[in-house]
Structures are given as C-alpha cells and as structure tokens.
Amino acid sequence: MNTKTSAYIRARKGLNLVVAASLLSTTAISTGAWAEEVTSTLDTVSVVATKSEQSTFDVPGMVDVIDTDAPSIAPASDTRDIFSNLAVVDVEGSGRRNGQNIVMRGYDKDAIIIQFDGIRQNFQSQHDGTFFIDPEMLKTVEVVRGASSALYGSGGLGGVIAFETKDAADFLEPGDNVGGTTALGFQDVNGEFLASGTFYVRSDTLDGVANLNLRRSGDIELADGNELNADDKVASGLAKLSWSPAANHTFSARVLGYQNQAVEPNNPQLGPGDDTSDQTADKNASSITTSLHYAFQSPDNPWLDLKAKIYSTSTEVEETVRVATSTNAVGDVLNRQLDTWGANIDNQSRFATGSWSHTLSYGLEYYEDEQNGSDSANGERGGVPDSEAQYFGAYIQDEILLGLGAAGELLVVPGVRFDQYESEDRTGLSNSDDAVSPKLGVTWMPMDWLRLFASYAEGFRAPNFTEVYTTGTHFTTGAGSNVFVANPSLRPETNETVEVGFGIDKRDLFANGDRVKLKAAYYDTDSKDFIEATIAFVPFPCCGTTSSTNVASASIKGWDAQAAYEFDRYLATIAYSVVEAKNDATGAYLINTTPDTFKVGLQAKLPEWDSVIGWRATIADEKNELPINPRTMALDSAYQRDGYVKHDLYYSWMPSRGFGQDLRFDFGIDNVFDKDYDPVFSEATAPGRNVKLKVSKRW
C-alpha cells in the first residue's frame, strides 16, 4: 500500500520522503524515534492510472505520485513548485499564479485532464489558468502520462493530473481523534506571507477536516533585475465530512474553494513592461467545487466495490479595467465563467478464471458545461462565447494477471470507452460527435526485479467553446483589427500512441543494502485533426482573421526516464524528458516541442538531527526547434531559448523528542545562484533567487 500518511504527523515515528523527480516513490526513515536502523521503500501505488490500486512499478506506462509533504515540495507556493521535481511536466506562464498551466508530452492545458478529488476541472481560458488550487490543501498529486481517454474521456490526449486533498486520517496517529495544525510561511522573491490552519476530528463513524489558507504577495523579482507586477491576495480552503452509518457504507460531503484578488495584466503570462500595451486589471479569480460521494466496499463481496458521486464546479475570472484600451474604458468589468455539474458511478469486480485473476472496472459518466462571458461596455465578452455542452461516457476495463510459471507473471490491461458530446452557442451554432477510445497495456514480469511493458492507446478531445464559437476582436494595430471567426465544423482531435519501456528494481547491487530503481519509456504519438489557432493576417485591409482549424496530422515522439540509487543514508535521483512535436504536412515543429531536460537530485538523511537536506538541479538544453509564425510564415524566434542549469537547495527539520517535537521546519533556496534564464512557454525571465521558510505546529 502507498505510504500516503502525512509525513508531518508522523514526525516522531519517521520521515516520509518523495524521491525527487523519480520513481513515483516514497522513502521512509522509520521505526521509533529516528531509530539507528534506517529502512526505506521506493514503492508507491497508483489509483488513477487503472482506477484500482496498482503498483506504479507494474503499471504498463509512466506514472508519478507526488507526496506534497516531501521536504523538497513542502514549502510549495504555487503550481510550478508542486511539479518542480518532474522533468516531464512544464508549467507555462511568467510566474504569476493566474497564468500557470501544465504542458506535458507535447500537449497543453486543453488536452490534459485535471481532477480535484476525482472531479473534472473544465474551465477554459486563452491566457488565464484553467484550474486554481493551493498546495496547502493537497495530500498527493498523481501524474499519468499518455492517452487516457479509455478511462477518462474527452481531453485525455496528453494524460491526467489528479490532485487529492487531505482527510483527517492523513493527520491523526492511531488512537488520536482530534487535532489541529497551524503553519506560517515566507518567501522573499515576491514578499509572500502564508498563514494556514487545519482542524481535524474523527470517531468510529465520522471523519472531518476543515482548512483555511491565506497568502499575500507582491511583485516578483526576476533574475534579470526586472520586476513582474503580481499583487496577490489568496484565500483558499476545504471542508470534508465523511460518515459511515453502517459497515462498508461511507457517505461524504466536500467543499473546495479558492479566490485570488490580483492586480496584473489581463494576460497574466506577459512579461514585465507590458502593462501599458495590455489591459491591466483588478482581477478576481475564484473557483468552488462541491460534491457528494458514496462508497460501498465489503471484504466479503469481491464483486462490489462501488463509488458514486454528484458534483458541481464554478470557476470565474472577473476583471475591472485599470488602463484604458481601444475597446474598454477604465472601470469596465469583464467576466468569464464556466459552470460544470455532473455525476459518475464506478465499480470494480474481482474474480478468478482458472489461474487468471481479474479486476474488472466499469462505469458511467455524465456532465454538462455552461460558459458565460460578459463585458459591461460591449455586451458579450469577445473571445468568451455564451455556450453549453453535454457529455456522456461509458467504459469497461479488465486487469488480468496471468501466472507463467518459471517465466514469471503477465499483467494484461485491455479497456475501451465510448463518449458522445454535443455543444451549442447562443446564436444556434452547434458541434457534436462521438468517439470510441480503446487501450491495451501489457507488463511482463519475468523476475521480481524486472519489468518489460508496452501499450497502445487512443485518445480524443472535443473542441472547446473558445475554439468553436469565438467571435469578436483578437488584436488591434494602428491600421485595424484582426477578428475571430467561429468554426462549428471543427472536428475533435484524436491520437494513437504506442509506448514501450522497461523497469529495473535491483537490491544489493553494489553493496549490501543498496537499491537501484529505473523506469524508462519511448512513446510515438500519431495525432489526427490536431487543433490549433490559425491567424490569416493580411496587411491591407488590416488585419485578417483568426480561427481554430484542424491540422490533418502531427507526430509527437519522446523519451521519459527516471532512476534512483539509494544506499544507507543517501539518495541520488535523475529524471529525463524530451519531446519532439511536428506538423506532418509542413515538417514544422509545433509550439509544445520541449528541449532535453534533466532533473538531478542528491538527498542526505540525517536521523541524528531529525533532518533531511537535499540539492536539486534542472539542466535544460537549448531550444532551437521553432514553430512557424502564422503572421509572417517564417520561423518564430520568440520560442528560441538558450540552455541553462538551475540549482535548488532544501532542508527539513522535524524534532522527534524534547523541545519542538510537534514542530516542523522547512527551508529552501530556489535558483541558488540567481541564474538569469528564459523558461520555455514563458514571456518573462525566470524568478531570481528565492529563500523560503515554512514552520508548522501540530496541536
């Protein structure tokens, strides 16, 4: 089982460490008050990859489970910090919270499914983020790479990112029924202060947790000496209550909320000095997710492991204009809102046929999206069409484990899903289609330390409201305007991915007690009807049109590898990722091509001082694979990047006895040498040296 229990709460019994950027793993220093004998495990369990508990080492694909209590992650302030150990995930944006979005395996925010506690986050925006959550509320983040539509439907082209929030059981030790945790934090790169409080309680039938987090921050100091205006006031929190009125039955209600009142450009991804050329606004980004859950699980009934939920999510970004533009005056209010409600039901049945064991997963899903955009001066907001859509999906998957005698074991995971969707805007334009998404994964386990795996998967993504129905002004010049043109004939984007790889988990390789773990894969994705914005720019009469179109065929290829070596008190890690994405018709690179990237880490475990100290380096090659600029039809040098090396340090102290035994101190320095570099998918230089401190107290 995955050791997901909060590392902070178990400070007196041990320290949980996530292997930095590698192996989907957790390392534990355990047994007593920092016992002299150090034991560890590099194993974690995935739930999202197959919808049932499965070792990440055995899954026929690449999966990470991030423990947000790990010393290298614990002081995290935003989305970029959460993924700082992963080479495969890039976070686009200039550093402002509201503009951060995930890019993975050649796909961006529109083609990666985001979940909060299993609930889809479907907010759509050209420049703002598509989800909003504070790291303080999180227990784990699961990162599943590759086409995932066979289980999760529309949007699962590049993978699934599943955020899991904390329960009372993640804080309380055996025998404890009530408690609380408070935390204070600071980081100097933007003058940010954090105050957090969590209360938790449980009994034989109840489990409850309530959390509130407040962050205040100012302008971000960049490594080149400039500042990025980013005044943030963030309030977030969660409330969860679970009730088990009878054995095997659990009901729960959950509310997850987030609000950020910021002063920043309308496009938060812009760099410094763009305030006068873009709408600077008082921006209020908010999101609230509410849900009711039911679960039935009985050890006496292997056929029924039932989970059902109904939910609603409302995400809104409201902006009050502070700098007049050609279309809006100071004080005008612009609004974008997406409301989602839905329900799904899943079940797992476990049985055997001869020597084959089966875990059969199957379920139904239905959800609706409704988007509204408004402009106090002009009516409907340009680029935010009033639209609604309905989605239905049904899936079935079997996990079959076959014993092969002396040849080991074989895990075979076939699955298929059917999806149907239809959407319509307020003018009557409509778009609809359906898709069948099969998947087959195989892992051969010839020895307990060796895994060979391969998979074939198909994914699809329904075009979103912005891509299909957008009208209005895209941009203006002194000579005129470029305007959006709706495209209700836009087809869904699909892909086919073949992935092959291997895993090694070898103990006592170079010395007694050491361990080497490695997992690597090569993937080749054939994308059909790839959706991208096409700008038909003409100088006279200025300035043409912009619409979303289907690229007939695109190819995405890459490597994804991660490894760790652990001996005694030391842990060394390395992760590698590279993505190459091309338009097959023109041979030109697509925007989401990324350079070779390594994440290297070294961690020392110091039980005598109840401490962990670590170093992490990000090594990125130069990026010369450039897309074509649709305005000039020449290679776009704006996407060119020099290579760089960035170093981070972190330290965690969790006293196990005497003074401060209920305290935890997390200290870190990001970008230790104040390296001036330009990250991919960012229009600003990276933030400069950032000193971070977080102090937590358990009551």
Phi, psi and omega in degrees: 000150180289132178277080185266352183301142185306127178297326182297315183292332180265026184301323184280349181246347180163175184231124178271132178233132170276135177294119188298118174059019184210148164065013172053039207232167177230134177247132184239135169257116195224189178066095174077190182282084181053061182301154180295328179278121182260123176243155181207161173220140179253027184251139171228168183242132175263140173248324185287324186301322182233001184069009170218159183297126183211135177302132178297336178288330183270338182302133178283066181171185183254125183221142171237143170240111183269123173270114185286354174271355179300142183305327181283347184245334191309320180278015185306139181250331184210187184299317182300321179296322182301322185259019186293344179267355187256128177281336187278344183251126170250144177246112182281160180119166186273352184124340175290139182303318188291348182250009186274127178221156186267137171238130184209131177051043175083004180238148180254199190304327183287341186242020175233124181282130178249131179232141167248114182050043177082008183249127183296142174245107191251011183304140183240134179203144179288321186236326180288167175295160179255358173207153184223120180205149180261136180302334183298338183270355193263144172262306179219163171227122180258131183242108180253121184265147173096172184304126185232016183292338180298336176249327193241358171079212188301135178099350185272049179276316183262344179142191181229135171244115185246114177268128180243125181272170189274150173246169178301322181298340179280348179254324191270137174279162177305132181094342178268143182237347181210150179182179179206159177223133173240151181216144173233140181216161179209143167221143192268345185295334176227016179060040187272137173243141178237135169229127186223142176220137180225134176239138182218148184208149175207157174219194180296333185239350185236151174214117183225147177213138176228137187220141175222133181230137177233130176233140175228128182213162181240210183295149182266125177279121181268158184293339180272005178097347178279170176237145179251115182293126186200060181285113184240140168230104187250131171232128181215163179180172177215156173221126181225135177222123178246142183226128179243089185288338179210162181304133174081353181249131178224129173247143178213149175236139185221140174227129181232119185232154181206137175214134178229115174263111188233156169243113186195171176298154174308320174261101185289353180275353181289159179273185180293152177083005182262005185298326183279341181260357181225163181287104172283134190219156161280113188248134177239104178258125183220151179210137175221129180239124178237146183203153173240132185235149172223138178222139173232124178214122181233129177295344180269354182230088183290349182275343187233110172225082196261138175223131179220149177205152168238147188205163171216145178225132176233120180237133186218138171236116180244133184233133173253118188292132179249339178236121184297145176234186180291342182246344184221145178263164176302132180098345176297145182247124178249138185223141174225127182219137174231126177247133178234136167225150183192179179208146171212159180220132182229151175215149172238134176241130182244128183202174180230145171234102186066235180268004179264131173255143185234141164237103184264119179250137180203153183183175180232149178218139174219135174207158179233142174244140173225123181247139176225136176233141181218152179223116186300339181262332190235007181088234179295137182288131177299133180084001179229078183290139173291117188209164174214156182210154177233141182228139175226138179216149175219137183221161172212140181211143177238135171253111187249122178251119183247131173276130183247019180066232182294342180274005176093221182226159179229125175256120181241127184233089173269147178200160178205148179222144173249132178230146176221138180217156171209142180223162183204143175257178188290344179271354180101354174295146184218162180210132181207157178186179174217167184207146171246126186239101177269161175207143175220121177238143181223131173236123176259129182243077184292333176219160184295344182255002186231135174229133171239126185223157177207152178208154171231130182215146174245141179228163176211159177219121174291137177298141183273175185302317183297319182290326186270316196246000187295135170227176179104192186274132175271304176207162180234152171234179179296339184263346182162199186230147168263134187241151175283145175234127180294152179222079181292351178270005182299132182268154176295146177277135180230163174209162174230127185235130171250131182226135176227147181191184181210160176222143178230131177225092190244129178256157177052044184279309181252337180202159178298129177091355178275170181208135175241131177226132185217138172217133185213152181209150170244135181232150181224113184248128175255109184262133177245142179055038177307128185267126175213155178283130179248120179260112175266086186270129174231138183285333182208127351288136186291139013216023176088202187227164173228131176211160176274133181228165177265124169280124188306315184205139176220152180240134179232123181229154178182172177242145180219112185219150178205145186210157177213148172232125181236133177212127179053250186255012186238147179223121177246136184226155174209140176226147185222140176210141173213141181228134174234118182237126184227148169282118185295328184287320185256342185078001181281149177287148173271161187302324188275015171293134182239152179283166173304130182227132175244143167240121183240137182220152173221128185231137177244132179258123188237077184295333178299330180249016179051043191225161169224135177231141184210162178228142178223138177235138172252122183240113182241134177285167177292153179247109178242003179275096192257142173280171177271133175284119185292343179279320185255345184061022174247166177300137186268103183290349179296340181265001179284139181222142171281155174288162181201164173229126180238138182244140176231150175233150176211154181212137178230131178236123182230088185304131183260353182202162175065213183299131174078020185292344176257014179257159169219134178243124176240126182230141179208157172228112175270145180052060188307319185263016175055045184293129178268107181213162181249109178293155173294152178062029177225143178259014179223153171300154181295154173301151180281196181304134185229113177267128185236143176216135176221131178239126181241146180227127176263135182249000000 
